[in-house]
Every structure is written in structure tokens, then in C-alpha cells.
Amino acid sequence: MSIGPEASITDERSAPTDDAAAVRGTGDTAIAGRSLKQIAWRRLKRDKVAMGGAFVVMFLVLLAILAPVLARIWGHPVNEFHGDQIDPTFSTPIGSFGGISKDFILGVEPSSGRDIFSRILYGAQTTLIVAVLSALVSTVLGTLFGLAAGYLGGWVDSIISRVMDFLLAFPQLLFAIALVSVLPQSIFGVSGRWSRVLVLIGVIGFFGWPYIGRIVRGQTLSLREREFIEASKSLGAGSRRILFRELLPNLAAPILVYTTLIIPTNILTDAALSFLGVGIPPPNPSWGGMLSDALSYYTDDPMYMIIPGVMIFVTVLAFNLFGDGLRDALDPKAR
């Protein structure tokens, strides 16, 4: 009996999917599966936008690490004044585009004549250290409190949840300004620029943990009812083992994704505090501080505002693009 041309008979074996590799032997076809890490890396490599953001992030990190070397090769000492580059009448850089020349590839600061290229490099060093380490503090605190609240429940969950609600509703920027202003200039024997860096890491990291804490708590509430948790309990596993050997590995993907997404928020917070005068103290360079100084000169020397503004924009955009791509790559439901 004919079944028609539309229903041709084919072999029931389907071709391997994109997430499996075909290994052909002698007469047989075997399918070698890939691990979750390999699948995520394969998806991430296909996302050109995310990879572009990752390359920009790595380039900025490289600039921050090599700031002293690059400033010595293509720039000038970060706090060296160049009065000969400043118009004595208007206190603005001599030449067009903020004094950009072969000796000053990004121009000079108005009034002082300091090299903007060197200050951008050292500003990147400070900004990335504050953003990354404060994100690490937020991640550690949020993970610990979120795990405890989601798994233990009861009064522990109630107390931690109310603390998170309080911190999320609190005017963080105002409190950070007040706190940074009253803290001492020397902490743990460190003074100057790095003492303020430690303060900013602590303040930004402390106020950032409730965001990731809520995510970890919600994920833990759903995972603690799964079969593998019940199996661990039936085998006599204690709470510590369940928290750190069973639950935490299954939360690694959302924690990693949120950490990459909280870094650009911390960059903006650091820039805002420096812009308001309570961040990195002058004469130490910071992108937010450069924007604040540029308010008096933006009509006569717009490049002094454009350059640090573009650096903040590019850095935040690169981290966001990379974080979005990483979230899609680690999503098990993504096609």
C-alpha cells in the first residue's frame, strides 16, 4: 500500500544536536555528550556581542594592570603639572580638543596641565578595584545570608528577610555619603588613596548584598524541596554539607551571572561618590572626580568631560553585555 510521497521512510536515528559531538567508528555512530561547562562555553562563543564585551573588559583590566608602564611610555607622571600647556588668560589647554597632541594623546587638564591619559589609566585602576572587590563582598555576604534564610527558614528567614527589606528601602547613596565622610582617613595602617579604596569597598559591598541575597534565597527555597536534598538528608548529611556541597554548586550559575551584572552598578556608584566629593580624595585620579572637576570647564574644554564620561559608559556597557551573554549561556532552558 502506498503511503504517498510526503511520508517517505527514513532512518529513525536523528542527527546529533549542536550540543553533542558525533564520533564515527567502524560501522557505528556514537554520540559523545558535552558537559554543562562545555555547552555554556559553546553558547557564549556564539554570542558575538557578549564576546565583544568580554574583550573590552579584558582590555580595560590590562590597561589598569599596566597603568604605571603605559603612563611612563606614552604619558607623563600622573600628578606632574605642565603650566606651559595652559593658556594663562583663560586657564584652558593650549591647542584644539583640550590640548591633544603627540606628547599628550588625550590632552591636559585645564588650570593644572596634568596629563589626562595617565589620570585615565590610574582612574581605571582604582575604579575596577573598587567595583570588583565590592562585588565580591556583596556576593559572599548575599550568598551566605541567602542560603541560611532559604534553607533554615523560620525565625532565621524572617530576621534576614526583614534586614534585606530594610536595606533595600534605605537611601543608600545618602547614607554612604554620610558614612564615608565620617570614617577615618587611615584604616588598618593604610592611608591616602588606598584607605579610601578600602572604605568604598566596604560601604558599596555592604549595601549591595541584599540584591543577590534575595536571588539566592529564592533559588534555595525551590532547591531544598528537590529529591537530591531529601536523599542527602536520608543518608544522614548535616546542614553544613547540604548547604555547601549540595545547594551551593547548583547556585553557582546565577551567582556568577549576578556578580558580573553588579560590577557595572558598583562602577556607577563609585563614580557618583567621587563626583559628589566623598570618593577617592584629590589629587588622586578617579573618573567621577574628573567629571566633577570638568563642570567648571565644560563650555570651554568639553573634551575634559567627554573623555572620562566615555570611559565610564564603555566600561559599564561592556560589563552589562558580557553579563547578559553569560546569563543566556548558563540558562539550561535556552535554545
Sine and cosine of phi, psi and omega as CSV:
sin_phi,cos_phi,sin_psi,cos_psi,sin_omega,cos_omega
0.00,0.00,0.75,-0.66,0.00,-1.00
-0.98,0.22,0.65,-0.76,0.04,-1.00
-0.95,-0.32,0.17,0.98,0.10,-1.00
1.00,0.04,0.39,-0.92,-0.04,-1.00
-0.95,0.32,-0.38,0.93,-0.07,-1.00
-0.96,0.30,-0.40,0.92,-0.10,-0.99
-0.94,-0.35,0.89,0.46,-0.01,-1.00
-0.95,0.32,0.57,-0.82,-0.05,-1.00
-0.99,0.12,0.78,-0.62,0.03,-1.00
-0.76,-0.64,0.22,-0.97,0.05,-1.00
-0.92,0.38,0.67,-0.74,-0.07,-1.00
-0.96,0.29,-0.28,0.96,0.00,-1.00
-0.95,0.30,0.83,-0.56,-0.02,-1.00
-1.00,0.00,0.35,-0.94,0.01,-1.00
-0.95,0.32,0.45,-0.89,0.02,-1.00
-0.88,0.47,0.54,-0.84,0.04,-1.00
-0.98,0.20,0.02,-1.00,-0.02,-1.00
-0.93,0.37,-0.38,0.93,-0.06,-1.00
-0.99,-0.11,0.28,0.96,0.07,-1.00
-0.66,-0.75,0.55,-0.83,-0.05,-1.00
-0.95,-0.31,0.74,-0.68,0.01,-1.00
-1.00,0.02,0.78,-0.62,0.03,-1.00
-0.88,-0.48,0.92,-0.38,-0.08,-1.00
-1.00,-0.05,0.79,-0.62,0.07,-1.00
-0.96,-0.29,-0.44,-0.90,0.00,-1.00
-1.00,0.06,0.99,-0.11,0.08,-1.00
1.00,0.06,-0.23,0.97,-0.02,-1.00
-0.86,-0.50,0.33,-0.94,0.06,-1.00
-0.85,-0.53,0.90,-0.43,0.02,-1.00
-0.95,-0.31,0.54,-0.84,-0.01,-1.00
-0.93,-0.37,0.89,-0.45,0.01,-1.00
-1.00,-0.06,0.89,-0.45,-0.03,-1.00
-0.96,0.27,0.36,-0.93,0.05,-1.00
-0.95,-0.32,0.49,-0.87,0.05,-1.00
-0.96,0.27,0.20,-0.98,0.01,-1.00
-0.90,0.45,-0.58,0.82,0.03,-1.00
-0.91,0.43,-0.66,0.75,0.01,-1.00
-0.92,0.39,-0.63,0.78,0.03,-1.00
-0.90,0.43,-0.70,0.72,0.00,-1.00
-0.90,0.44,-0.67,0.74,0.01,-1.00
-0.91,0.42,-0.61,0.79,0.02,-1.00
-0.90,0.44,-0.68,0.73,0.02,-1.00
-0.92,0.40,-0.66,0.75,-0.02,-1.00
-0.91,0.42,-0.63,0.78,0.01,-1.00
-0.90,0.43,-0.51,0.86,0.00,-1.00
-0.96,0.27,-0.37,0.93,-0.01,-1.00
-0.99,0.11,1.00,-0.10,-0.07,-1.00
-0.90,0.43,-0.56,0.83,0.00,-1.00
-0.92,0.40,-0.71,0.70,0.02,-1.00
-0.90,0.44,-0.65,0.76,0.02,-1.00
-0.91,0.41,-0.60,0.80,0.09,-1.00
-0.88,0.47,-0.68,0.73,0.07,-1.00
-0.88,0.47,-0.62,0.78,0.01,-1.00
-0.91,0.42,-0.65,0.76,0.01,-1.00
-0.91,0.41,-0.62,0.78,0.05,-1.00
-0.90,0.43,-0.67,0.75,0.03,-1.00
-0.88,0.47,-0.72,0.70,0.02,-1.00
-0.90,0.44,-0.59,0.80,0.04,-1.00
-0.91,0.42,-0.66,0.75,0.02,-1.00
-0.92,0.40,-0.64,0.77,0.05,-1.00
-0.89,0.46,-0.65,0.76,0.03,-1.00
-0.90,0.44,-0.65,0.76,0.06,-1.00
-0.88,0.48,-0.67,0.74,-0.01,-1.00
-0.91,0.41,-0.66,0.75,-0.01,-1.00
-0.92,0.39,-0.65,0.76,-0.06,-1.00
-1.00,-0.08,0.31,0.95,-0.05,-1.00
-0.82,0.57,-0.74,0.68,0.01,-1.00
-0.88,0.48,-0.63,0.78,-0.03,-1.00
-0.94,0.34,-0.72,0.69,-0.02,-1.00
-0.91,0.41,-0.61,0.79,0.03,-1.00
-0.91,0.42,-0.54,0.84,0.02,-1.00
-0.96,0.28,-0.54,0.84,-0.06,-1.00
-0.99,0.13,-0.78,0.62,-0.12,-0.99
-0.93,-0.36,0.01,1.00,-0.04,-1.00
-0.75,-0.66,-0.44,-0.90,-0.01,-1.00
-0.70,-0.72,0.25,-0.97,0.06,-1.00
-0.78,0.63,0.63,-0.78,-0.23,-0.97
-0.90,0.44,-0.52,0.86,-0.02,-1.00
-0.92,-0.40,0.42,0.91,0.02,-1.00
-1.00,0.06,0.78,-0.63,-0.02,-1.00
-1.00,0.03,0.62,-0.78,0.02,-1.00
-0.78,-0.62,0.99,0.15,-0.04,-1.00
-0.91,0.41,-0.40,0.92,0.00,-1.00
-0.95,0.32,-0.21,0.98,0.03,-1.00
-1.00,-0.07,0.05,1.00,-0.10,-1.00
-0.91,-0.42,0.71,-0.71,0.10,-1.00
-0.94,0.33,0.88,-0.47,-0.07,-1.00
-0.92,0.40,-0.34,0.94,-0.02,-1.00
-0.99,0.17,-0.73,0.68,-0.09,-1.00
-0.95,-0.30,-0.07,1.00,-0.01,-1.00
0.86,0.51,0.50,0.86,0.03,-1.00
-0.91,-0.41,0.37,-0.93,-0.01,-1.00
-0.88,0.48,0.59,-0.81,0.07,-1.00
-0.98,0.19,0.73,-0.69,-0.01,-1.00
0.98,-0.21,0.11,-0.99,-0.05,-1.00
-1.00,0.06,0.33,-0.94,0.05,-1.00
0.81,0.58,0.72,0.70,0.08,-1.00
0.94,0.33,0.42,0.91,0.03,-1.00
0.99,0.14,0.38,0.92,0.02,-1.00
-0.92,0.39,0.76,-0.65,0.01,-1.00
-0.42,-0.91,-0.04,-1.00,0.00,-1.00
-0.93,0.37,-0.41,0.91,0.04,-1.00
-1.00,0.06,-0.48,0.88,0.01,-1.00
-0.79,-0.61,1.00,-0.01,-0.20,-0.98
-0.95,0.33,-0.32,0.95,0.11,-0.99
-0.87,-0.48,0.23,0.97,0.03,-1.00
1.00,0.05,-0.16,-0.99,-0.02,-1.00
-0.78,-0.62,0.34,-0.94,0.04,-1.00
-0.96,0.29,0.61,-0.79,0.13,-0.99
-0.88,0.47,0.47,-0.88,0.07,-1.00
0.94,0.33,-0.76,0.65,-0.09,-1.00
-1.00,-0.07,-0.56,0.83,-0.03,-1.00
0.98,0.18,0.27,0.96,0.04,-1.00
-0.95,0.31,0.49,-0.87,-0.07,-1.00
-0.95,0.30,0.86,-0.50,-0.03,-1.00
-0.94,0.35,-0.58,0.82,0.00,-1.00
-0.85,0.52,-0.73,0.68,0.02,-1.00
-0.91,0.42,-0.63,0.78,-0.02,-1.00
-0.95,0.32,-0.52,0.85,0.09,-1.00
-0.92,0.39,-0.66,0.75,0.01,-1.00
-0.89,0.46,-0.76,0.65,-0.01,-1.00
-0.94,0.34,-0.50,0.87,0.11,-0.99
-0.91,0.42,-0.62,0.79,0.07,-1.00
-0.90,0.44,-0.63,0.77,0.02,-1.00
-0.87,0.49,-0.74,0.67,-0.01,-1.00
-0.92,0.40,-0.71,0.70,-0.07,-1.00
-0.89,0.45,-0.71,0.71,-0.03,-1.00
-0.93,0.37,-0.61,0.80,0.04,-1.00
-0.89,0.45,-0.73,0.69,0.00,-1.00
-0.89,0.45,-0.72,0.70,-0.08,-1.00
-0.92,0.40,-0.72,0.70,-0.08,-1.00
-0.95,0.32,-0.72,0.69,-0.04,-1.00
-0.94,0.34,-0.59,0.81,0.07,-1.00
-0.93,0.38,-0.57,0.82,0.10,-0.99
-0.91,0.42,-0.60,0.80,0.05,-1.00
-0.91,0.42,-0.66,0.75,0.05,-1.00
-0.89,0.47,-0.72,0.70,0.02,-1.00
-0.88,0.48,-0.65,0.76,-0.02,-1.00
-0.91,0.41,-0.70,0.71,-0.01,-1.00
-0.90,0.44,-0.75,0.66,-0.01,-1.00
-0.91,0.42,-0.71,0.71,-0.02,-1.00
-0.90,0.44,-0.62,0.79,0.01,-1.00
-0.92,0.38,-0.71,0.70,-0.02,-1.00
-0.90,0.43,-0.76,0.65,-0.02,-1.00
-0.94,0.34,-0.59,0.81,0.03,-1.00
-0.91,0.41,-0.67,0.75,0.06,-1.00
-0.88,0.47,-0.71,0.70,-0.02,-1.00
-0.90,0.44,-0.69,0.72,-0.02,-1.00
-0.92,0.39,-0.67,0.74,-0.06,-1.00
-0.96,0.29,-0.59,0.81,-0.08,-1.00
-1.00,0.05,-0.70,0.71,-0.07,-1.00
-0.97,0.24,-0.61,0.79,0.02,-1.00
0.91,0.42,-0.33,-0.94,0.07,-1.00
0.88,0.48,-0.64,-0.77,-0.05,-1.00
-0.93,0.36,-0.47,0.88,0.06,-1.00
-0.90,0.44,-0.72,0.69,0.03,-1.00
-0.88,0.47,-0.65,0.76,-0.02,-1.00
-0.90,0.45,-0.71,0.70,-0.03,-1.00
-0.91,0.41,-0.74,0.67,-0.03,-1.00
-0.90,0.43,-0.64,0.77,0.00,-1.00
-0.91,0.42,-0.64,0.77,0.02,-1.00
-0.93,0.37,-0.59,0.81,0.06,-1.00
-0.90,0.43,-0.68,0.74,0.02,-1.00
-0.90,0.44,-0.67,0.74,0.03,-1.00
-0.88,0.47,-0.64,0.77,0.00,-1.00
-0.90,0.43,-0.72,0.69,-0.02,-1.00
-0.93,0.37,-0.57,0.82,0.02,-1.00
-0.94,0.35,-0.49,0.87,0.00,-1.00
-1.00,0.02,-0.16,0.99,-0.08,-1.00
-0.98,0.18,0.62,-0.78,0.08,-1.00
-0.94,0.34,1.00,-0.01,-0.18,-0.98
-0.90,0.43,-0.66,0.75,-0.07,-1.00
-0.90,0.43,-0.67,0.74,0.01,-1.00
-0.91,0.42,-0.68,0.73,0.01,-1.00
-0.92,0.39,-0.61,0.79,0.04,-1.00
-0.89,0.45,-0.65,0.76,0.03,-1.00
-0.88,0.47,-0.72,0.69,-0.01,-1.00
-0.91,0.41,-0.65,0.76,-0.05,-1.00
-0.94,0.35,-0.71,0.71,-0.01,-1.00
-0.90,0.43,-0.54,0.84,-0.05,-1.00
-0.94,0.35,-0.53,0.85,-0.10,-1.00
-0.99,-0.12,-0.22,0.98,-0.01,-1.00
-0.94,0.34,0.49,-0.87,-0.03,-1.00
-0.92,0.40,0.38,-0.92,-0.01,-1.00
-0.98,0.20,-0.25,0.97,0.01,-1.00
-0.84,-0.55,0.82,-0.58,-0.03,-1.00
-0.74,-0.67,0.78,-0.62,0.02,-1.00
0.81,0.58,0.59,0.80,0.02,-1.00
0.98,0.21,0.08,1.00,0.00,-1.00
-0.96,-0.28,0.72,-0.70,-0.02,-1.00
-0.77,-0.64,0.15,-0.99,0.05,-1.00
0.97,0.23,-0.66,-0.75,-0.09,-1.00
-0.87,0.50,-0.70,0.71,-0.11,-0.99
-0.97,0.25,-0.44,0.90,0.09,-1.00
-0.92,0.40,-0.64,0.77,0.06,-1.00
-0.94,0.35,-0.54,0.84,0.08,-1.00
-0.88,0.48,-0.70,0.72,0.04,-1.00
-0.88,0.47,-0.65,0.76,0.03,-1.00
-0.89,0.45,-0.71,0.70,0.00,-1.00
-0.90,0.43,-0.63,0.78,0.04,-1.00
-0.88,0.48,-0.71,0.70,-0.01,-1.00
-0.91,0.42,-0.70,0.71,-0.05,-1.00
-0.93,0.37,-0.77,0.64,-0.02,-1.00
-0.91,0.40,-0.65,0.76,0.01,-1.00
-0.91,0.42,-0.63,0.78,-0.01,-1.00
-0.91,0.41,-0.67,0.74,-0.03,-1.00
-0.98,0.19,-0.17,0.98,-0.02,-1.00
-1.00,-0.08,-0.25,0.97,-0.11,-0.99
-0.93,0.37,-0.50,0.87,-0.01,-1.00
-0.87,0.49,-0.49,0.87,-0.02,-1.00
-0.91,0.42,-0.76,0.65,0.02,-1.00
-0.97,0.25,-0.44,0.90,0.05,-1.00
-0.89,0.46,-0.63,0.78,0.03,-1.00
-0.92,0.40,-0.63,0.78,0.01,-1.00
-0.91,0.41,-0.73,0.69,-0.01,-1.00
-0.90,0.43,-0.64,0.77,0.02,-1.00
-0.87,0.49,-0.72,0.69,-0.02,-1.00
-0.89,0.45,-0.67,0.74,0.03,-1.00
-0.92,0.40,-0.62,0.79,0.00,-1.00
-0.92,0.40,-0.62,0.79,0.03,-1.00
-0.86,0.51,-0.59,0.81,0.01,-1.00
-0.99,0.17,-0.56,0.83,-0.04,-1.00
-0.97,0.23,-0.49,0.87,-0.09,-1.00
-0.93,0.36,-0.23,0.97,0.04,-1.00
-0.99,-0.11,0.04,1.00,-0.03,-1.00
-0.97,0.24,0.28,-0.96,-0.11,-0.99
-0.91,0.41,-0.59,0.81,-0.06,-1.00
-0.93,0.36,-0.47,0.88,0.08,-1.00
-0.95,0.33,-0.69,0.73,0.05,-1.00
-0.88,0.47,-0.61,0.79,0.03,-1.00
-0.91,0.42,-0.64,0.77,0.03,-1.00
-0.90,0.44,-0.66,0.76,0.04,-1.00
-0.90,0.44,-0.66,0.75,-0.03,-1.00
-0.92,0.39,-0.42,0.91,0.04,-1.00
-1.00,0.05,0.02,1.00,0.07,-1.00
1.00,-0.02,0.27,0.96,0.01,-1.00
-0.93,0.36,0.67,-0.75,0.03,-1.00
-0.99,0.17,0.10,-0.99,-0.04,-1.00
-0.90,0.44,-0.62,0.78,-0.02,-1.00
-0.89,0.45,-0.69,0.72,0.01,-1.00
-0.91,0.42,-0.66,0.75,-0.01,-1.00
-0.91,0.42,-0.66,0.75,-0.03,-1.00
-0.91,0.41,-0.74,0.68,-0.19,-0.98
-0.98,-0.19,-0.26,0.97,0.02,-1.00
-0.94,-0.34,-0.35,0.94,-0.03,-1.00
-0.93,-0.37,-0.78,0.62,-0.08,-1.00
-0.98,0.20,-0.74,0.67,-0.11,-0.99
-0.86,0.51,-0.70,0.72,0.05,-1.00
-0.86,0.50,-0.53,0.85,0.02,-1.00
-0.98,0.21,-0.17,0.99,0.04,-1.00
-0.97,-0.24,0.06,1.00,-0.08,-1.00
-0.88,0.47,-0.66,0.75,-0.06,-1.00
-0.90,0.44,-0.81,0.59,0.02,-1.00
-0.90,0.45,-0.55,0.83,0.03,-1.00
-0.91,0.42,-0.70,0.71,0.00,-1.00
-0.89,0.46,-0.68,0.73,-0.01,-1.00
-0.90,0.44,-0.72,0.69,-0.04,-1.00
-0.92,0.39,-0.54,0.84,0.04,-1.00
-0.89,0.46,-0.67,0.75,0.03,-1.00
-0.93,0.37,-0.46,0.89,-0.01,-1.00
-1.00,0.08,-0.35,0.94,0.01,-1.00
-0.99,0.10,-0.34,0.94,0.00,-1.00
-0.87,0.48,-0.74,0.67,0.03,-1.00
-0.88,0.47,-0.54,0.84,0.08,-1.00
-0.89,0.45,-0.65,0.76,0.03,-1.00
-0.92,0.39,-0.56,0.83,0.06,-1.00
-0.88,0.47,-0.71,0.71,0.01,-1.00
-0.91,0.41,-0.61,0.79,0.03,-1.00
-0.91,0.42,-0.69,0.72,0.04,-1.00
-0.89,0.46,-0.66,0.75,0.02,-1.00
-0.91,0.42,-0.63,0.78,0.00,-1.00
-0.91,0.41,-0.68,0.74,0.02,-1.00
-0.91,0.41,-0.65,0.76,0.05,-1.00
-0.92,0.39,-0.60,0.80,0.03,-1.00
-0.89,0.46,-0.59,0.81,-0.02,-1.00
-1.00,0.10,-0.03,1.00,0.11,-0.99
1.00,-0.03,0.18,0.98,0.00,-1.00
-0.88,-0.48,0.24,0.97,0.03,-1.00
-1.00,-0.08,-0.78,-0.63,0.02,-1.00
-0.93,0.37,0.83,-0.55,-0.08,-1.00
-0.96,0.30,0.60,-0.80,0.10,-0.99
-0.92,0.39,0.43,-0.90,0.10,0.99
-1.00,0.05,0.22,0.97,0.02,-1.00
-0.91,0.41,0.68,-0.73,-0.09,-1.00
-0.97,0.23,0.61,-0.79,0.14,-0.99
-0.42,-0.91,0.53,-0.85,-0.04,-1.00
-0.90,0.44,-0.68,0.73,0.03,-1.00
-0.90,0.43,-0.64,0.77,0.05,-1.00
-0.90,0.43,-0.59,0.81,0.05,-1.00
-0.91,0.41,-0.63,0.78,0.07,-1.00
-0.90,0.44,-0.63,0.78,0.03,-1.00
-0.90,0.43,-0.68,0.73,0.02,-1.00
-0.92,0.40,-0.48,0.88,-0.06,-1.00
-0.96,0.27,-0.20,0.98,-0.02,-1.00
-0.87,0.49,-0.51,0.86,-0.04,-1.00
-0.99,0.14,-0.18,0.98,-0.12,-0.99
-0.78,-0.63,0.12,0.99,-0.16,-0.99
-0.92,0.39,-0.38,0.92,0.04,-1.00
-0.98,0.19,-0.57,0.82,-0.03,-1.00
-1.00,-0.03,-0.50,0.87,-0.03,-1.00
-0.67,-0.74,0.97,0.24,-0.05,-1.00
-0.91,0.41,-0.40,0.92,-0.02,-1.00
-0.89,0.45,-0.50,0.87,0.00,-1.00
-0.91,0.42,-0.46,0.89,0.07,-1.00
-1.00,0.00,-0.58,0.82,-0.09,-1.00
-0.92,0.39,-0.68,0.74,-0.11,-0.99
-0.89,0.45,-0.81,0.59,0.04,-1.00
-0.92,0.39,-0.52,0.85,0.06,-1.00
-0.89,0.45,-0.67,0.74,0.04,-1.00
-0.91,0.41,-0.62,0.79,0.02,-1.00
-0.89,0.45,-0.69,0.73,0.04,-1.00
-0.90,0.44,-0.70,0.71,-0.01,-1.00
-0.88,0.48,-0.74,0.67,-0.04,-1.00
-0.91,0.42,-0.67,0.74,-0.02,-1.00
-0.91,0.43,-0.73,0.68,0.00,-1.00
-0.90,0.44,-0.68,0.74,0.01,-1.00
-0.89,0.45,-0.68,0.74,-0.02,-1.00
-0.89,0.45,-0.70,0.71,0.02,-1.00
-0.90,0.43,-0.64,0.77,0.01,-1.00
-0.91,0.41,-0.68,0.74,0.02,-1.00
-0.90,0.43,-0.68,0.74,0.03,-1.00
-0.91,0.40,-0.66,0.75,0.02,-1.00
-0.90,0.43,-0.65,0.76,0.05,-1.00
-0.90,0.44,-0.68,0.73,0.03,-1.00
-0.91,0.41,-0.62,0.79,0.04,-1.00
-0.92,0.40,-0.61,0.79,0.06,-1.00
-0.89,0.45,-0.68,0.73,0.03,-1.00
-0.92,0.40,-0.61,0.80,-0.02,-1.00
-0.93,0.36,-0.56,0.83,-0.03,-1.00
-1.00,-0.01,0.00,1.00,0.01,-1.00
-0.98,0.18,0.90,-0.45,-0.04,-1.00
-0.93,0.37,-0.30,0.96,-0.01,-1.00
-1.00,-0.01,-0.09,1.00,-0.02,-1.00
-0.95,0.31,0.56,-0.83,0.01,-1.00
-1.00,0.00,0.00,0.00,0.00,0.00
